[in-house]
Amino acid sequence: MKTISVSDLAEIPIDQRIRLVEDLWDSITESIEEIEIPAWHKTELEKRLREYDLNPNEGAPWSEVKKRIIGRDHHAYSS
């Protein structure tokens, strides 16, 4: 396999670099079962699931959170 440096990548047009990243990500997701999840990720997920089970009405749906984030960013750029 050929090694490519960051400076080599910088010479590639941006649209081709984006496509390269997409292809790279696709190749990673095809091998997802080979990726080991760190123990601390599993621990954190279990903790959050327990918290959700105790208070399922806490928090907000993603659609609501997303609107708030977009609104906040829009407000910051429009002033």
PyMOL CGO cylinders between C-alpha atoms (Angstrom):
from pymol import cmd
from pymol.cgo import CYLINDER

trace = [
    CYLINDER, 0.00, 0.00, 0.00, 1.27, 3.46, -0.88, 0.3, 1, 1, 1, 1, 1, 1,
    CYLINDER, 1.27, 3.46, -0.88, 1.68, 5.98, 1.95, 0.3, 1, 1, 1, 1, 1, 1,
    CYLINDER, 1.68, 5.98, 1.95, 0.15, 9.41, 1.36, 0.3, 1, 1, 1, 1, 1, 1,
    CYLINDER, 0.15, 9.41, 1.36, 1.17, 12.41, 3.43, 0.3, 1, 1, 1, 1, 1, 1,
    CYLINDER, 1.17, 12.41, 3.43, -1.11, 15.20, 4.58, 0.3, 1, 1, 1, 1, 1, 1,
    CYLINDER, -1.11, 15.20, 4.58, 0.75, 17.58, 2.27, 0.3, 1, 1, 1, 1, 1, 1,
    CYLINDER, 0.75, 17.58, 2.27, 0.03, 15.20, -0.64, 0.3, 1, 1, 1, 1, 1, 1,
    CYLINDER, 0.03, 15.20, -0.64, -3.65, 15.27, 0.26, 0.3, 1, 1, 1, 1, 1, 1,
    CYLINDER, -3.65, 15.27, 0.26, -3.64, 19.06, 0.39, 0.3, 1, 1, 1, 1, 1, 1,
    CYLINDER, -3.64, 19.06, 0.39, -2.74, 19.09, -3.30, 0.3, 1, 1, 1, 1, 1, 1,
    CYLINDER, -2.74, 19.09, -3.30, -5.89, 17.18, -4.26, 0.3, 1, 1, 1, 1, 1, 1,
    CYLINDER, -5.89, 17.18, -4.26, -8.91, 19.37, -5.12, 0.3, 1, 1, 1, 1, 1, 1,
    CYLINDER, -8.91, 19.37, -5.12, -11.37, 19.70, -2.24, 0.3, 1, 1, 1, 1, 1, 1,
    CYLINDER, -11.37, 19.70, -2.24, -14.21, 17.86, -4.00, 0.3, 1, 1, 1, 1, 1, 1,
    CYLINDER, -14.21, 17.86, -4.00, -11.92, 14.86, -4.54, 0.3, 1, 1, 1, 1, 1, 1,
    CYLINDER, -11.92, 14.86, -4.54, -10.74, 14.97, -0.90, 0.3, 1, 1, 1, 1, 1, 1,
    CYLINDER, -10.74, 14.97, -0.90, -14.36, 14.95, 0.25, 0.3, 1, 1, 1, 1, 1, 1,
    CYLINDER, -14.36, 14.95, 0.25, -15.06, 11.95, -1.98, 0.3, 1, 1, 1, 1, 1, 1,
    CYLINDER, -15.06, 11.95, -1.98, -11.95, 10.24, -0.59, 0.3, 1, 1, 1, 1, 1, 1,
    CYLINDER, -11.95, 10.24, -0.59, -13.18, 10.77, 2.98, 0.3, 1, 1, 1, 1, 1, 1,
    CYLINDER, -13.18, 10.77, 2.98, -16.62, 9.40, 2.03, 0.3, 1, 1, 1, 1, 1, 1,
    CYLINDER, -16.62, 9.40, 2.03, -15.02, 6.32, 0.46, 0.3, 1, 1, 1, 1, 1, 1,
    CYLINDER, -15.02, 6.32, 0.46, -12.78, 5.85, 3.48, 0.3, 1, 1, 1, 1, 1, 1,
    CYLINDER, -12.78, 5.85, 3.48, -15.72, 6.13, 5.87, 0.3, 1, 1, 1, 1, 1, 1,
    CYLINDER, -15.72, 6.13, 5.87, -17.75, 3.67, 3.77, 0.3, 1, 1, 1, 1, 1, 1,
    CYLINDER, -17.75, 3.67, 3.77, -14.88, 1.17, 3.95, 0.3, 1, 1, 1, 1, 1, 1,
    CYLINDER, -14.88, 1.17, 3.95, -14.81, 1.55, 7.74, 0.3, 1, 1, 1, 1, 1, 1,
    CYLINDER, -14.81, 1.55, 7.74, -18.55, 1.01, 8.15, 0.3, 1, 1, 1, 1, 1, 1,
    CYLINDER, -18.55, 1.01, 8.15, -18.35, -2.13, 6.02, 0.3, 1, 1, 1, 1, 1, 1,
    CYLINDER, -18.35, -2.13, 6.02, -16.00, -3.55, 8.65, 0.3, 1, 1, 1, 1, 1, 1,
    CYLINDER, -16.00, -3.55, 8.65, -17.92, -2.28, 11.68, 0.3, 1, 1, 1, 1, 1, 1,
    CYLINDER, -17.92, -2.28, 11.68, -17.98, -5.70, 13.39, 0.3, 1, 1, 1, 1, 1, 1,
    CYLINDER, -17.98, -5.70, 13.39, -14.17, -5.60, 13.52, 0.3, 1, 1, 1, 1, 1, 1,
    CYLINDER, -14.17, -5.60, 13.52, -14.15, -2.38, 15.55, 0.3, 1, 1, 1, 1, 1, 1,
    CYLINDER, -14.15, -2.38, 15.55, -13.84, -3.02, 19.26, 0.3, 1, 1, 1, 1, 1, 1,
    CYLINDER, -13.84, -3.02, 19.26, -15.96, -0.76, 21.44, 0.3, 1, 1, 1, 1, 1, 1,
    CYLINDER, -15.96, -0.76, 21.44, -13.96, 0.49, 24.44, 0.3, 1, 1, 1, 1, 1, 1,
    CYLINDER, -13.96, 0.49, 24.44, -15.22, -0.69, 27.83, 0.3, 1, 1, 1, 1, 1, 1,
    CYLINDER, -15.22, -0.69, 27.83, -15.77, 2.90, 28.98, 0.3, 1, 1, 1, 1, 1, 1,
    CYLINDER, -15.77, 2.90, 28.98, -18.15, 3.46, 26.03, 0.3, 1, 1, 1, 1, 1, 1,
    CYLINDER, -18.15, 3.46, 26.03, -20.20, 0.44, 27.08, 0.3, 1, 1, 1, 1, 1, 1,
    CYLINDER, -20.20, 0.44, 27.08, -20.19, 1.63, 30.71, 0.3, 1, 1, 1, 1, 1, 1,
    CYLINDER, -20.19, 1.63, 30.71, -21.36, 5.10, 29.70, 0.3, 1, 1, 1, 1, 1, 1,
    CYLINDER, -21.36, 5.10, 29.70, -24.10, 3.69, 27.46, 0.3, 1, 1, 1, 1, 1, 1,
    CYLINDER, -24.10, 3.69, 27.46, -25.36, 1.44, 30.27, 0.3, 1, 1, 1, 1, 1, 1,
    CYLINDER, -25.36, 1.44, 30.27, -25.37, 4.42, 32.66, 0.3, 1, 1, 1, 1, 1, 1,
    CYLINDER, -25.37, 4.42, 32.66, -27.36, 6.56, 30.24, 0.3, 1, 1, 1, 1, 1, 1,
    CYLINDER, -27.36, 6.56, 30.24, -29.84, 3.78, 29.56, 0.3, 1, 1, 1, 1, 1, 1,
    CYLINDER, -29.84, 3.78, 29.56, -30.38, 3.31, 33.32, 0.3, 1, 1, 1, 1, 1, 1,
    CYLINDER, -30.38, 3.31, 33.32, -30.93, 7.07, 33.70, 0.3, 1, 1, 1, 1, 1, 1,
    CYLINDER, -30.93, 7.07, 33.70, -33.41, 7.00, 30.82, 0.3, 1, 1, 1, 1, 1, 1,
    CYLINDER, -33.41, 7.00, 30.82, -35.26, 4.02, 32.31, 0.3, 1, 1, 1, 1, 1, 1,
    CYLINDER, -35.26, 4.02, 32.31, -35.60, 5.93, 35.61, 0.3, 1, 1, 1, 1, 1, 1,
    CYLINDER, -35.60, 5.93, 35.61, -36.79, 9.17, 33.93, 0.3, 1, 1, 1, 1, 1, 1,
    CYLINDER, -36.79, 9.17, 33.93, -38.06, 8.46, 30.39, 0.3, 1, 1, 1, 1, 1, 1,
    CYLINDER, -38.06, 8.46, 30.39, -39.73, 11.89, 30.17, 0.3, 1, 1, 1, 1, 1, 1,
    CYLINDER, -39.73, 11.89, 30.17, -36.50, 13.79, 30.90, 0.3, 1, 1, 1, 1, 1, 1,
    CYLINDER, -36.50, 13.79, 30.90, -34.63, 15.40, 28.05, 0.3, 1, 1, 1, 1, 1, 1,
    CYLINDER, -34.63, 15.40, 28.05, -35.95, 16.31, 24.63, 0.3, 1, 1, 1, 1, 1, 1,
    CYLINDER, -35.95, 16.31, 24.63, -36.34, 14.55, 21.29, 0.3, 1, 1, 1, 1, 1, 1,
    CYLINDER, -36.34, 14.55, 21.29, -33.51, 15.00, 18.80, 0.3, 1, 1, 1, 1, 1, 1,
    CYLINDER, -33.51, 15.00, 18.80, -35.74, 17.06, 16.48, 0.3, 1, 1, 1, 1, 1, 1,
    CYLINDER, -35.74, 17.06, 16.48, -36.31, 19.59, 19.28, 0.3, 1, 1, 1, 1, 1, 1,
    CYLINDER, -36.31, 19.59, 19.28, -32.66, 19.73, 20.29, 0.3, 1, 1, 1, 1, 1, 1,
    CYLINDER, -32.66, 19.73, 20.29, -31.64, 20.16, 16.65, 0.3, 1, 1, 1, 1, 1, 1,
    CYLINDER, -31.64, 20.16, 16.65, -34.03, 23.11, 16.22, 0.3, 1, 1, 1, 1, 1, 1,
    CYLINDER, -34.03, 23.11, 16.22, -32.58, 24.79, 19.30, 0.3, 1, 1, 1, 1, 1, 1,
    CYLINDER, -32.58, 24.79, 19.30, -29.02, 24.27, 18.09, 0.3, 1, 1, 1, 1, 1, 1,
    CYLINDER, -29.02, 24.27, 18.09, -29.78, 25.56, 14.61, 0.3, 1, 1, 1, 1, 1, 1,
    CYLINDER, -29.78, 25.56, 14.61, -31.69, 28.50, 16.06, 0.3, 1, 1, 1, 1, 1, 1,
    CYLINDER, -31.69, 28.50, 16.06, -28.82, 29.36, 18.38, 0.3, 1, 1, 1, 1, 1, 1,
    CYLINDER, -28.82, 29.36, 18.38, -26.27, 29.17, 15.58, 0.3, 1, 1, 1, 1, 1, 1,
    CYLINDER, -26.27, 29.17, 15.58, -28.48, 31.19, 13.25, 0.3, 1, 1, 1, 1, 1, 1,
    CYLINDER, -28.48, 31.19, 13.25, -28.92, 33.86, 15.92, 0.3, 1, 1, 1, 1, 1, 1,
    CYLINDER, -28.92, 33.86, 15.92, -25.16, 34.06, 16.46, 0.3, 1, 1, 1, 1, 1, 1,
    CYLINDER, -25.16, 34.06, 16.46, -24.50, 34.59, 12.75, 0.3, 1, 1, 1, 1, 1, 1,
    CYLINDER, -24.50, 34.59, 12.75, -27.34, 36.99, 12.07, 0.3, 1, 1, 1, 1, 1, 1,
    CYLINDER, -27.34, 36.99, 12.07, -26.35, 39.64, 14.62, 0.3, 1, 1, 1, 1, 1, 1,
]
cmd.load_cgo(trace, "trace")
